[in-house]
Amino acid sequence: MISLKANMKIHFIGIGGAGMLPLAIHSKLKGFKVSGSDLSSENFHILRNEGIYPEKGHGHVGLDADLVVYSSAVKEDNTEFISAKMNNIPLIKRAEFLGLITKESHAVLVSGSHGKSTTSTMLADMLNTYPEINATALIGAETVSMNSNYYKGKGDHIILEADEYDRSFLKMFPRDLIILNIDDDHMDIYGDISGLKNCFRELISKLNERSILVYNGDDEATIQTAESYQGKKVSFGITNKCDYSAANIKFINFHTEFDLIKNGQIIATLNYFYSGKLNVYNMLASAALLSGYGIEGKKIAELALNFKGVKRRQEIIYSDDNYILIDDYGHHPSEVKNSLENLRLNHRGRMIVLFQPHLYSRTKYHSKAFAGSFHDADIVLISHIYPAREKFDPSVSSKNIYLDMNEIERKKTTVFDNFEDLYLVLEREVRPGDLVVSMGAGEINKILYRLKKELVKNENN
């Protein structure tokens, strides 16, 4: 049984990745000796600022390492993985290391199919600045407030995303748990929604008598899952059947305002950056947990103003009198549909969507659902699939979505095999008054940044 001990030397393979970097910084601040390596040096400056000096490329793990942590991107033929194994140095996955961290702190886990990074950031922006808690947070995306995905806190609370992929969150030990929603994602792992709900029930079973379970009282799958917990639990939702709900919701200029209702009584009016129904749920979940910590009414409203947003989540990367460019991470049909509905609330002109499907398995399973998620777009430009961890599957391509879209509604849609051809069409199509949004967990935002560069150049001429 591996446990964390004072002065341990921990080596991280893939230290520069979004999930590993905050773990390395957290370990350094906790007094551990930290080393690491990565094929990309893009984030090394962040690590060096914290006194961590990683190596570019993968060589051999030093014999003085007490523990090696590796990311999901690292394969067993990695030279450092082999080196650690040959020298009998303990090797654990990132998820297992998170489990060790959560065992030793007041772990607040944010789970659910959609909204984890945004809700975790809402909580971090509010609780890191609240002196009585001063929470630490490890976020799965870079936040606007920190320009990183790590919040240094001095308190015992630590906010973490609990990822359901590959059942990895079962390695963690929550003190408090938020379940935002349960949707049919990662069906290549779970088979059906019942398998996914059972996995969430297993996570809930890790809570203790002092825990708080915060769950979505408008989502049937989440309600069914939360029924298994007999301890303290509170529901949130837009409907008034929930313990915490919202009324008089207004979306104005990419901001949201609503009355926060607790057990039928208005306790505050919240105003914060980000618009859309999904983000109302995210903020309600955050407010419900804060209330569980004894933070109420006006103080919650005051802390909500600290939320500045998450990069790649409805992130406005360029805006002038003629064009708005937005980068969004949405890569599940529900996320795409919600994001486009949100953007349509704030923009009456044309909307051009640049979409890159994520994973062959997700594209195959959700092709028809994706096809129906672009209703609010005027033009949809679809790129090749971003495979991430998956091997090439010749039975599926972006054309599946295109063909299904044509069956549902005629829309100006084109499929591309490469980014260059997509950009040339975008350049020809875009005109003043347009909102252009890149959507996907892959590299489609490179197209958006290229367009931004061109607009800035024209602006300066």
VOPAGU-2260 file (C-alpha; in pm, 1 decimal, decimal comma):
REM VOPAGU-2260
SITE   aa  ch    i         X         Y         Z
SITE  MET   A    0       0,0       0,0       0,0
SITE  ILE   A    1     152,6     330,9    -113,8
SITE  SER   A    2     125,0     633,6     116,1
SITE  LEU   A    3     268,1     982,7      97,3
SITE  LYS   A    4     555,3    1047,7     338,1
SITE  ALA   A    5     753,5    1359,9     422,5
SITE  ASN   A    6    1045,1    1442,2     188,4
SITE  MET   A    7     943,4    1183,3     -71,7
SITE  LYS   A    8    1086,5    1239,7    -418,2
SITE  ILE   A    9     803,7    1216,5    -672,1
SITE  HIS   A   10     868,8    1200,1   -1046,9
SITE  PHE   A   11     590,1    1292,9   -1292,9
SITE  ILE   A   12     595,2    1150,1   -1646,9
SITE  GLY   A   13     400,9    1396,7   -1863,6
SITE  ILE   A   14     444,6    1675,4   -1607,6
SITE  GLY   A   15     341,7    1957,0   -1843,0
SITE  GLY   A   16      -7,3    1823,7   -1917,7
SITE  ALA   A   17    -323,3    1996,9   -1795,3
SITE  GLY   A   18    -394,4    1722,5   -1541,9
SITE  MET   A   19     -38,9    1665,6   -1422,1
SITE  LEU   A   20      96,0    2020,5   -1391,4
SITE  PRO   A   21    -123,3    2125,1   -1094,8
SITE  LEU   A   22     -44,8    1794,7    -920,6
SITE  ALA   A   23     327,6    1862,8    -950,7
SITE  ILE   A   24     290,4    2217,6    -814,9
SITE  HIS   A   25      67,6    2097,2    -530,8
SITE  SER   A   26     322,7    1829,2    -438,1
SITE  LYS   A   27     605,5    2083,2    -435,2
SITE  LEU   A   28     408,9    2317,8    -209,1
SITE  LYS   A   29     334,0    2026,8      24,9
SITE  GLY   A   30     707,9    1977,8      75,7
SITE  PHE   A   31     777,1    1686,5    -158,2
SITE  LYS   A   32    1080,0    1681,4    -388,9
SITE  VAL   A   33     945,7    1699,6    -742,6
SITE  SER   A   34    1098,8    1612,9   -1079,3
SITE  GLY   A   35     939,8    1535,0   -1413,3
SITE  SER   A   36     955,0    1517,0   -1788,6
SITE  ASP   A   37     740,1    1588,9   -2090,4
SITE  LEU   A   38     773,4    1580,0   -2468,6
SITE  SER   A   39     639,8    1937,1   -2481,6
SITE  SER   A   40     807,5    2224,2   -2295,2
SITE  GLU   A   41     512,8    2462,6   -2350,0
SITE  ASN   A   42     423,5    2487,6   -1979,2
SITE  PHE   A   43     771,9    2451,7   -1832,2
SITE  HIS   A   44     790,2    2823,2   -1743,2
SITE  ILE   A   45     495,0    2776,9   -1504,5
SITE  LEU   A   46     673,9    2490,1   -1331,4
SITE  ARG   A   47    1006,6    2677,0   -1312,1
SITE  ASN   A   48     828,8    2966,0   -1139,8
SITE  GLU   A   49     738,9    2717,0    -866,0
SITE  GLY   A   50    1094,1    2582,3    -834,4
SITE  ILE   A   51    1036,3    2269,2   -1045,4
SITE  TYR   A   52    1283,2    2206,4   -1329,2
SITE  PRO   A   53    1150,9    1940,1   -1567,7
SITE  GLU   A   54    1334,8    1767,0   -1850,4
SITE  LYS   A   55    1218,9    1781,2   -2211,4
SITE  GLY   A   56    1182,3    1433,0   -2354,9
SITE  HIS   A   57    1175,1    1101,3   -2173,9
SITE  GLY   A   58    1500,0     947,9   -2052,7
SITE  HIS   A   59    1545,8     745,5   -1736,3
SITE  VAL   A   60    1400,3     792,1   -1389,6
SITE  GLY   A   61    1660,5     865,4   -1121,1
SITE  LEU   A   62    1719,5     582,7    -878,4
SITE  ASP   A   63    1649,5     822,6    -590,8
SITE  ALA   A   64    1281,1     856,4    -691,1
SITE  ASP   A   65    1040,4     717,6    -430,1
SITE  LEU   A   66     731,6     729,6    -651,8
SITE  VAL   A   67     655,7     775,3   -1022,1
SITE  VAL   A   68     322,2     921,6   -1132,9
SITE  TYR   A   69     220,8     893,3   -1497,9
SITE  SER   A   70     -61,2    1037,4   -1705,9
SITE  SER   A   71    -308,7     842,4   -1919,6
SITE  ALA   A   72    -114,3     952,3   -2229,2
SITE  VAL   A   73     192,8     753,6   -2115,8
SITE  LYS   A   74     217,4     400,1   -2253,8
SITE  GLU   A   75     400,1     106,2   -2099,4
SITE  ASP   A   76     672,7     121,2   -2366,4
SITE  ASN   A   77     775,4     468,0   -2242,4
SITE  THR   A   78    1146,3     460,3   -2150,4
SITE  GLU   A   79    1089,1     617,4   -1807,8
SITE  PHE   A   80     803,2     379,3   -1732,9
SITE  ILE   A   81    1030,3      84,9   -1819,0
SITE  SER   A   82    1317,9     237,1   -1616,4
SITE  ALA   A   83    1103,1     274,9   -1303,6
SITE  LYS   A   84     966,6     -77,2   -1337,8
SITE  MET   A   85    1313,8    -230,1   -1381,3
SITE  ASN   A   86    1437,0     -50,8   -1068,0
SITE  ASN   A   87    1128,4    -146,0    -862,5
SITE  ILE   A   88    1022,0     215,8    -813,0
SITE  PRO   A   89     645,7     229,2    -739,8
SITE  LEU   A   90     441,8     344,5   -1041,8
SITE  ILE   A   91      89,0     485,8   -1011,1
SITE  LYS   A   92    -155,6     655,0   -1245,7
SITE  ARG   A   93    -263,1    1016,1   -1197,9
SITE  ALA   A   94    -603,9     903,0   -1067,0
SITE  GLU   A   95    -439,5     693,3    -794,4
SITE  PHE   A   96    -222,8     987,7    -691,7
SITE  LEU   A   97    -535,8    1202,3    -665,4
SITE  GLY   A   98    -671,5     934,3    -435,6
SITE  LEU   A   99    -370,4     972,8    -206,1
SITE  ILE   A  100    -421,5    1351,1    -197,6
SITE  THR   A  101    -794,2    1326,4    -123,8
SITE  LYS   A  102    -731,3    1085,4     163,9
SITE  GLU   A  103    -533,9    1353,8     346,5
SITE  SER   A  104    -759,2    1658,0     296,6
SITE  HIS   A  105   -1118,1    1785,7     296,2
SITE  ALA   A  106   -1176,8    1687,6     -66,4
SITE  VAL   A  107   -1460,8    1859,5    -253,0
SITE  LEU   A  108   -1525,9    1656,5    -568,0
SITE  VAL   A  109   -1716,7    1805,3    -860,9
SITE  SER   A  110   -1860,8    1528,3   -1078,4
SITE  GLY   A  111   -2106,0    1493,9   -1364,9
SITE  SER   A  112   -2111,5    1454,5   -1740,8
SITE  HIS   A  113   -2105,3    1828,8   -1813,9
SITE  GLY   A  114   -1989,7    2143,4   -1636,1
SITE  LYS   A  115   -1713,7    2006,9   -1410,3
SITE  SER   A  116   -1442,2    2258,2   -1504,6
SITE  THR   A  117   -1677,1    2556,9   -1494,6
SITE  THR   A  118   -1831,1    2461,5   -1157,7
SITE  SER   A  119   -1489,7    2378,7   -1008,0
SITE  THR   A  120   -1367,9    2721,8   -1118,0
SITE  MET   A  121   -1676,8    2892,8    -973,6
SITE  LEU   A  122   -1606,6    2722,3    -639,9
SITE  ALA   A  123   -1233,8    2798,8    -658,1
SITE  ASP   A  124   -1288,7    3166,8    -742,6
SITE  MET   A  125   -1527,6    3193,7    -447,9
SITE  LEU   A  126   -1370,5    2969,8    -181,2
SITE  ASN   A  127   -1004,8    3049,0    -247,6
SITE  THR   A  128   -1077,7    3412,5    -158,9
SITE  TYR   A  129   -1301,8    3328,7     138,7
SITE  PRO   A  130   -1058,8    3354,9     434,2
SITE  GLU   A  131   -1235,4    3107,4     662,0
SITE  ILE   A  132   -1183,4    2831,8     400,4
SITE  ASN   A  133    -907,0    2953,7     161,7
SITE  ALA   A  134    -941,3    2641,0     -52,9
SITE  THR   A  135    -680,6    2488,0    -280,4
SITE  ALA   A  136    -806,8    2383,6    -624,4
SITE  LEU   A  137    -682,1    2168,6    -909,8
SITE  ILE   A  138    -890,2    2246,0   -1218,9
SITE  GLY   A  139    -901,8    2048,9   -1544,4
SITE  ALA   A  140    -871,4    2368,1   -1750,3
SITE  GLU   A  141    -686,1    2697,6   -1732,0
SITE  THR   A  142    -888,1    2963,7   -1551,0
SITE  VAL   A  143    -903,7    3334,2   -1632,1
SITE  SER   A  144    -842,0    3440,3   -1269,3
SITE  MET   A  145    -520,9    3241,5   -1225,5
SITE  ASN   A  146    -395,2    3206,9   -1583,4
SITE  SER   A  147    -328,6    2848,9   -1474,1
SITE  ASN   A  148    -530,5    2556,9   -1339,5
SITE  TYR   A  149    -397,2    2566,2    -983,6
SITE  TYR   A  150    -515,2    2771,7    -685,6
SITE  LYS   A  151    -285,5    2785,7    -383,9
SITE  GLY   A  152    -479,4    2771,8     -59,8
SITE  LYS   A  153    -380,7    2747,4     305,0
SITE  GLY   A  154    -693,0    2570,4     428,4
SITE  ASP   A  155    -773,4    2199,6     442,4
SITE  HIS   A  156   -1032,1    2212,4     160,3
SITE  ILE   A  157    -921,3    2103,0    -186,5
SITE  ILE   A  158   -1150,5    2131,6    -491,5
SITE  LEU   A  159   -1105,4    1865,9    -759,3
SITE  GLU   A  160   -1282,1    1749,8   -1072,7
SITE  ALA   A  161   -1396,2    1388,4   -1050,2
SITE  ASP   A  162   -1376,7    1241,2   -1400,1
SITE  GLU   A  163   -1605,4     945,8   -1470,8
SITE  TYR   A  164   -1403,6     830,0   -1773,6
SITE  ASP   A  165   -1259,2     482,3   -1714,9
SITE  ARG   A  166   -1411,7     490,3   -1362,4
SITE  SER   A  167   -1106,9     690,8   -1252,1
SITE  PHE   A  168   -1298,7     890,6    -989,1
SITE  LEU   A  169   -1343,6     572,1    -784,8
SITE  LYS   A  170    -977,9     606,2    -684,9
SITE  MET   A  171   -1067,3     927,8    -499,2
SITE  PHE   A  172   -1206,3     982,1    -147,4
SITE  PRO   A  173   -1463,4    1263,7    -134,6
SITE  ARG   A  174   -1556,8    1444,8     181,9
SITE  ASP   A  175   -1819,3    1645,3      -6,4
SITE  LEU   A  176   -1957,4    1564,9    -350,3
SITE  ILE   A  177   -2141,3    1755,7    -622,9
SITE  ILE   A  178   -2319,5    1565,4    -900,8
SITE  LEU   A  179   -2408,0    1813,6   -1174,8
SITE  ASN   A  180   -2581,7    1572,9   -1414,0
SITE  ILE   A  181   -2555,2    1221,9   -1557,3
SITE  ASP   A  182   -2569,6    1188,0   -1936,3
SITE  ASP   A  183   -2496,0     908,9   -2183,1
SITE  ASP   A  184   -2126,0     980,3   -2236,3
SITE  HIS   A  185   -1838,2     727,2   -2236,2
SITE  MET   A  186   -2074,1     451,4   -2343,0
SITE  ASP   A  187   -1768,8     268,1   -2482,6
SITE  ILE   A  188   -1678,9     214,9   -2114,2
SITE  TYR   A  189   -2019,9     174,2   -1947,5
SITE  GLY   A  190   -2235,7      16,4   -2218,4
SITE  ASP   A  191   -2551,3     198,8   -2111,0
SITE  ILE   A  192   -2673,0     469,6   -1872,6
SITE  SER   A  193   -2744,7     210,8   -1599,5
SITE  GLY   A  194   -2377,1     116,9   -1587,0
SITE  LEU   A  195   -2283,8     483,0   -1553,1
SITE  LYS   A  196   -2537,6     543,5   -1274,1
SITE  ASN   A  197   -2406,1     242,3   -1082,6
SITE  CYS   A  198   -2056,2     386,2   -1100,8
SITE  PHE   A  199   -2180,4     715,9    -952,8
SITE  ARG   A  200   -2354,8     519,7    -675,8
SITE  GLU   A  201   -2020,4     359,1    -594,7
SITE  LEU   A  202   -1864,3     705,3    -569,0
SITE  ILE   A  203   -2146,3     820,4    -338,0
SITE  SER   A  204   -2081,4     519,2    -112,7
SITE  LYS   A  205   -1741,0     669,6     -27,4
SITE  LEU   A  206   -1905,3     962,8     155,4
SITE  ASN   A  207   -1918,1     955,5     537,0
SITE  GLU   A  208   -2156,2    1082,1     807,1
SITE  ARG   A  209   -2003,9    1433,9     794,7
SITE  SER   A  210   -2030,8    1463,8     416,2
SITE  ILE   A  211   -2259,3    1681,6     203,9
SITE  LEU   A  212   -2402,8    1551,3    -124,2
SITE  VAL   A  213   -2517,7    1828,0    -361,2
SITE  TYR   A  214   -2713,9    1693,9    -659,4
SITE  ASN   A  215   -2920,8    1810,6    -955,6
SITE  GLY   A  216   -3285,3    1778,2    -857,0
SITE  ASP   A  217   -3404,6    1840,3   -1213,1
SITE  ASP   A  218   -3206,7    1554,0   -1367,9
SITE  GLU   A  219   -3382,6    1219,0   -1337,9
SITE  ALA   A  220   -3069,4    1004,3   -1366,5
SITE  THR   A  221   -2900,5    1208,3   -1092,7
SITE  ILE   A  222   -3207,7    1191,6    -865,9
SITE  GLN   A  223   -3217,8     811,8    -899,7
SITE  THR   A  224   -2847,2     790,8    -818,2
SITE  ALA   A  225   -2864,0    1025,8    -517,5
SITE  GLU   A  226   -3142,8     814,8    -361,2
SITE  SER   A  227   -2879,9     565,6    -247,9
SITE  TYR   A  228   -2728,0     817,0      -0,9
SITE  GLN   A  229   -2883,1     841,9     344,8
SITE  GLY   A  230   -2666,0    1126,7     480,5
SITE  LYS   A  231   -2697,2    1504,9     439,7
SITE  LYS   A  232   -2794,7    1595,4      84,4
SITE  VAL   A  233   -2933,6    1903,0     -86,0
SITE  SER   A  234   -3081,1    1941,1    -432,5
SITE  PHE   A  235   -3045,6    2228,4    -678,8
SITE  GLY   A  236   -3235,0    2309,1    -996,5
SITE  ILE   A  237   -3441,6    2561,2   -1183,5
SITE  THR   A  238   -3770,3    2405,4   -1073,7
SITE  ASN   A  239   -3908,1    2506,8    -733,9
SITE  LYS   A  240   -3918,6    2144,8    -609,3
SITE  CYS   A  241   -3544,9    2173,0    -531,7
SITE  ASP   A  242   -3386,1    2293,8    -206,1
SITE  TYR   A  243   -3199,1    2563,6    -402,7
SITE  SER   A  244   -3351,8    2708,1    -715,9
SITE  ALA   A  245   -3341,6    3011,5    -944,6
SITE  ALA   A  246   -3612,4    3260,3   -1042,1
SITE  ASN   A  247   -3627,9    3573,3   -1259,9
SITE  ILE   A  248   -3336,3    3449,7   -1474,1
SITE  LYS   A  249   -3193,0    3711,6   -1713,0
SITE  PHE   A  250   -2916,7    3670,8   -1973,3
SITE  ILE   A  251   -2765,8    4004,4   -2075,2
SITE  ASN   A  252   -2443,6    4061,1   -2271,6
SITE  PHE   A  253   -2281,8    3727,7   -2176,1
SITE  HIS   A  254   -2377,0    3775,9   -1808,5
SITE  THR   A  255   -2645,5    3612,9   -1595,3
SITE  GLU   A  256   -2864,7    3743,2   -1317,1
SITE  PHE   A  257   -3110,8    3542,7   -1108,6
SITE  ASP   A  258   -3274,5    3531,1    -766,1
SITE  LEU   A  259   -3131,5    3254,8    -550,5
SITE  ILE   A  260   -3410,5    3073,3    -366,6
SITE  LYS   A  261   -3355,8    2851,3     -63,9
SITE  ASN   A  262   -3652,8    2641,3      48,2
SITE  GLY   A  263   -3896,5    2878,0    -124,5
SITE  GLN   A  264   -3742,9    3205,1       2,4
SITE  ILE   A  265   -3529,5    3450,5    -199,2
SITE  ILE   A  266   -3197,9    3485,7     -13,8
SITE  ALA   A  267   -2991,7    3680,7    -270,9
SITE  THR   A  268   -2969,9    3807,3    -628,7
SITE  LEU   A  269   -2667,7    3665,0    -809,6
SITE  ASN   A  270   -2496,3    3839,1   -1099,7
SITE  TYR   A  271   -2197,5    3678,2   -1268,7
SITE  PHE   A  272   -2005,4    3634,7   -1591,9
SITE  TYR   A  273   -2129,4    3360,4   -1833,5
SITE  SER   A  274   -2475,6    3309,6   -1967,2
SITE  GLY   A  275   -2697,5    3012,8   -2038,0
SITE  LYS   A  276   -2912,7    2758,3   -1863,3
SITE  LEU   A  277   -2632,0    2508,9   -1797,0
SITE  ASN   A  278   -2431,4    2776,1   -1616,5
SITE  VAL   A  279   -2732,0    2861,6   -1400,0
SITE  TYR   A  280   -2720,0    2499,1   -1282,4
SITE  ASN   A  281   -2344,0    2525,2   -1227,2
SITE  MET   A  282   -2382,3    2836,8   -1013,3
SITE  LEU   A  283   -2675,7    2687,3    -820,2
SITE  ALA   A  284   -2462,1    2382,8    -735,3
SITE  SER   A  285   -2184,4    2611,8    -612,9
SITE  ALA   A  286   -2424,8    2825,5    -406,5
SITE  ALA   A  287   -2581,8    2514,8    -248,6
SITE  LEU   A  288   -2242,0    2389,0    -132,4
SITE  LEU   A  289   -2141,3    2731,3       0,8
SITE  SER   A  290   -2466,2    2743,8     193,6
SITE  GLY   A  291   -2380,1    2402,8     337,1
SITE  TYR   A  292   -2059,5    2560,1     469,2
SITE  GLY   A  293   -2259,4    2829,7     647,1
SITE  ILE   A  294   -2209,0    3097,8     380,4
SITE  GLU   A  295   -2542,1    3259,2     302,6
SITE  GLY   A  296   -2731,3    3521,6     107,2
SITE  LYS   A  297   -2543,7    3843,8      34,5
SITE  LYS   A  298   -2203,9    3682,4      91,2
SITE  ILE   A  299   -2271,0    3422,1    -180,5
SITE  ALA   A  300   -2373,4    3705,0    -416,7
SITE  GLU   A  301   -2055,7    3894,9    -328,7
SITE  LEU   A  302   -1833,9    3588,8    -384,9
SITE  ALA   A  303   -2007,3    3507,9    -718,2
SITE  LEU   A  304   -1865,7    3834,2    -855,4
SITE  ASN   A  305   -1517,4    3681,7    -818,4
SITE  PHE   A  306   -1590,7    3427,7   -1092,5
SITE  LYS   A  307   -1405,1    3534,1   -1406,8
SITE  GLY   A  308   -1453,7    3230,7   -1629,9
SITE  VAL   A  309   -1263,3    2936,3   -1771,1
SITE  LYS   A  310   -1049,4    2935,2   -2080,9
SITE  ARG   A  311   -1207,3    2746,7   -2373,4
SITE  ARG   A  312   -1551,1    2767,2   -2210,7
SITE  GLN   A  313   -1741,0    3034,1   -2407,0
SITE  GLU   A  314   -1413,7    3227,8   -2401,0
SITE  ILE   A  315   -1430,5    3550,5   -2599,4
SITE  ILE   A  316   -1088,3    3569,4   -2765,2
SITE  TYR   A  317   -1169,3    3867,1   -2990,6
SITE  SER   A  318   -1445,2    4125,3   -3010,9
SITE  ASP   A  319   -1490,1    4451,5   -3198,8
SITE  ASP   A  320   -1777,6    4634,2   -3368,4
SITE  ASN   A  321   -1778,9    4382,8   -3655,1
SITE  TYR   A  322   -1679,5    4040,4   -3526,1
SITE  ILE   A  323   -1698,4    3822,2   -3214,9
SITE  LEU   A  324   -1472,9    3513,7   -3189,4
SITE  ILE   A  325   -1547,0    3257,5   -2917,1
SITE  ASP   A  326   -1361,0    2939,9   -2825,1
SITE  ASP   A  327   -1562,8    2661,2   -2661,1
SITE  TYR   A  328   -1463,9    2314,3   -2542,3
SITE  GLY   A  329   -1806,1    2153,3   -2600,0
SITE  HIS   A  330   -1763,0    1804,7   -2748,6
SITE  HIS   A  331   -2080,5    1617,0   -2646,3
SITE  PRO   A  332   -2415,3    1684,3   -2822,3
SITE  SER   A  333   -2570,8    1829,5   -2504,7
SITE  GLU   A  334   -2274,8    2065,0   -2456,6
SITE  VAL   A  335   -2279,3    2180,4   -2819,3
SITE  LYS   A  336   -2655,6    2240,3   -2811,9
SITE  ASN   A  337   -2642,2    2427,8   -2478,6
SITE  SER   A  338   -2347,8    2644,6   -2580,2
SITE  LEU   A  339   -2504,1    2747,2   -2911,0
SITE  GLU   A  340   -2836,3    2823,1   -2739,6
SITE  ASN   A  341   -2645,8    3040,2   -2490,8
SITE  LEU   A  342   -2462,2    3227,5   -2764,9
SITE  ARG   A  343   -2784,0    3283,0   -2958,4
SITE  LEU   A  344   -2930,2    3454,9   -2650,3
SITE  ASN   A  345   -2651,5    3712,9   -2680,8
SITE  HIS   A  346   -2616,9    3747,1   -3058,7
SITE  ARG   A  347   -2880,7    3815,1   -3321,7
SITE  GLY   A  348   -2650,0    3810,7   -3624,3
SITE  ARG   A  349   -2512,2    3512,9   -3813,9
SITE  MET   A  350   -2334,2    3237,8   -3620,9
SITE  ILE   A  351   -2061,5    3033,2   -3789,7
SITE  VAL   A  352   -1961,0    2715,4   -3604,7
SITE  LEU   A  353   -1626,0    2542,1   -3656,2
SITE  PHE   A  354   -1671,1    2194,7   -3511,6
SITE  GLN   A  355   -1420,7    1914,0   -3459,6
SITE  PRO   A  356   -1571,9    1583,5   -3342,2
SITE  HIS   A  357   -1382,9    1425,5   -3049,7
SITE  LEU   A  358   -1320,6    1047,2   -3052,7
SITE  TYR   A  359   -1435,5     791,8   -3310,2
SITE  SER   A  360   -1647,8     610,2   -3050,1
SITE  ARG   A  361   -1834,4     926,6   -2943,9
SITE  THR   A  362   -1891,6    1032,3   -3305,8
SITE  LYS   A  363   -2031,9     690,3   -3396,0
SITE  TYR   A  364   -2257,3     665,9   -3089,2
SITE  HIS   A  365   -2385,3    1026,2   -3099,8
SITE  SER   A  366   -2386,7    1106,4   -3472,7
SITE  LYS   A  367   -2762,8    1175,8   -3489,9
SITE  ALA   A  368   -2758,4    1367,1   -3160,9
SITE  PHE   A  369   -2473,9    1586,8   -3288,0
SITE  ALA   A  370   -2669,2    1646,9   -3607,7
SITE  GLY   A  371   -2957,2    1790,6   -3405,2
SITE  SER   A  372   -2741,3    2010,5   -3183,9
SITE  PHE   A  373   -2658,2    2281,8   -3441,9
SITE  HIS   A  374   -3007,8    2429,1   -3474,7
SITE  ASP   A  375   -2895,5    2777,2   -3363,3
SITE  ALA   A  376   -2603,4    2793,1   -3609,3
SITE  ASP   A  377   -2628,6    2948,6   -3956,4
SITE  ILE   A  378   -2317,3    2788,4   -4106,5
SITE  VAL   A  379   -2143,2    2473,2   -3978,5
SITE  LEU   A  380   -1791,3    2381,9   -4091,8
SITE  ILE   A  381   -1694,2    2034,6   -3968,7
SITE  SER   A  382   -1333,1    1916,2   -3958,9
SITE  HIS   A  383   -1181,2    1569,0   -3937,5
SITE  ILE   A  384   -1222,7    1372,9   -3609,9
SITE  TYR   A  385    -978,2    1440,7   -3326,7
SITE  PRO   A  386    -893,4    1082,7   -3216,0
SITE  ALA   A  387    -714,3    1162,4   -2885,2
SITE  ARG   A  388    -651,6     823,5   -2719,2
SITE  GLU   A  389    -832,2     613,4   -2982,9
SITE  LYS   A  390    -700,2     417,8   -3279,5
SITE  PHE   A  391    -822,4     496,1   -3630,6
SITE  ASP   A  392   -1168,3     354,1   -3702,8
SITE  PRO   A  393   -1243,0     339,3   -4078,6
SITE  SER   A  394   -1614,0     281,0   -4013,1
SITE  VAL   A  395   -1678,2     635,0   -3890,9
SITE  SER   A  396   -1592,0     988,4   -4002,8
SITE  SER   A  397   -1720,1    1344,2   -3970,3
SITE  LYS   A  398   -1932,2    1275,4   -4277,1
SITE  ASN   A  399   -2164,8    1065,3   -4055,2
SITE  ILE   A  400   -2273,2    1385,5   -3878,0
SITE  TYR   A  401   -2302,2    1574,1   -4207,4
SITE  LEU   A  402   -2532,8    1310,8   -4358,6
SITE  ASP   A  403   -2748,2    1296,8   -4045,0
SITE  MET   A  404   -2773,6    1678,4   -4043,0
SITE  ASN   A  405   -2909,5    1677,3   -4396,9
SITE  GLU   A  406   -3185,8    1440,5   -4287,5
SITE  ILE   A  407   -3290,2    1666,5   -3997,5
SITE  GLU   A  408   -3268,6    2018,0   -4146,4
SITE  ARG   A  409   -3105,0    2178,7   -4445,7
SITE  LYS   A  410   -2824,7    2398,4   -4323,7
SITE  LYS   A  411   -2513,2    2538,7   -4488,8
SITE  THR   A  412   -2274,5    2263,0   -4380,1
SITE  THR   A  413   -1939,9    2145,7   -4519,9
SITE  VAL   A  414   -1704,1    1866,0   -4412,2
SITE  PHE   A  415   -1325,8    1899,9   -4444,0
SITE  ASP   A  416   -1033,6    1657,4   -4431,3
SITE  ASN   A  417    -787,6    1924,4   -4314,6
SITE  PHE   A  418    -774,6    2260,7   -4137,9
SITE  GLU   A  419    -625,6    2447,8   -4434,2
SITE  ASP   A  420    -925,1    2389,1   -4660,0
SITE  LEU   A  421   -1161,0    2471,6   -4372,7
SITE  TYR   A  422    -985,8    2802,1   -4309,2
SITE  LEU   A  423   -1001,0    2904,5   -4674,9
SITE  VAL   A  424   -1379,6    2853,8   -4677,3
SITE  LEU   A  425   -1416,2    3035,1   -4344,3
SITE  GLU   A  426   -1214,3    3328,9   -4477,4
SITE  ARG   A  427   -1445,4    3347,9   -4778,1
SITE  GLU   A  428   -1767,4    3316,4   -4575,1
SITE  VAL   A  429   -1705,6    3543,1   -4274,7
SITE  ARG   A  430   -1842,6    3896,3   -4288,5
SITE  PRO   A  431   -1906,7    4189,4   -4049,6
SITE  GLY   A  432   -2173,9    4111,4   -3790,5
SITE  ASP   A  433   -2075,3    3745,1   -3757,3
SITE  LEU   A  434   -2006,9    3549,4   -3440,4
SITE  VAL   A  435   -1758,6    3268,6   -3509,5
SITE  VAL   A  436   -1727,3    2991,2   -3251,3
SITE  SER   A  437   -1481,7    2700,3   -3248,4
SITE  MET   A  438   -1618,3    2391,4   -3072,3
SITE  GLY   A  439   -1438,0    2077,1   -2964,7
SITE  ALA   A  440   -1181,5    1933,6   -2725,4
SITE  GLY   A  441    -918,4    1903,8   -2996,7
SITE  GLU   A  442    -726,1    2161,9   -3198,0
SITE  ILE   A  443   -1005,5    2334,8   -3390,9
SITE  ASN   A  444    -938,4    2657,6   -3198,1
SITE  LYS   A  445    -616,7    2696,3   -3400,4
SITE  ILE   A  446    -840,3    2804,4   -3689,8
SITE  LEU   A  447   -1006,3    3065,5   -3470,4
SITE  TYR   A  448    -673,3    3208,7   -3353,3
SITE  ARG   A  449    -556,6    3226,0   -3714,1
SITE  LEU   A  450    -866,9    3428,5   -3801,1
SITE  LYS   A  451    -805,6    3649,5   -3497,1
SITE  LYS   A  452    -450,0    3718,8   -3615,0
SITE  GLU   A  453    -583,4    3822,9   -3955,1
SITE  LEU   A  454    -848,6    4052,5   -3803,1
SITE  VAL   A  455    -593,8    4218,2   -3573,8
SITE  LYS   A  456    -359,8    4271,2   -3869,0
SITE  ASN   A  457    -639,1    4434,0   -4072,8
SITE  GLU   A  458    -734,3    4645,1   -3771,5
SITE  ASN   A  459    -380,5    4782,5   -3745,4
SITE  ASN   A  460    -344,8    4862,6   -4117,0
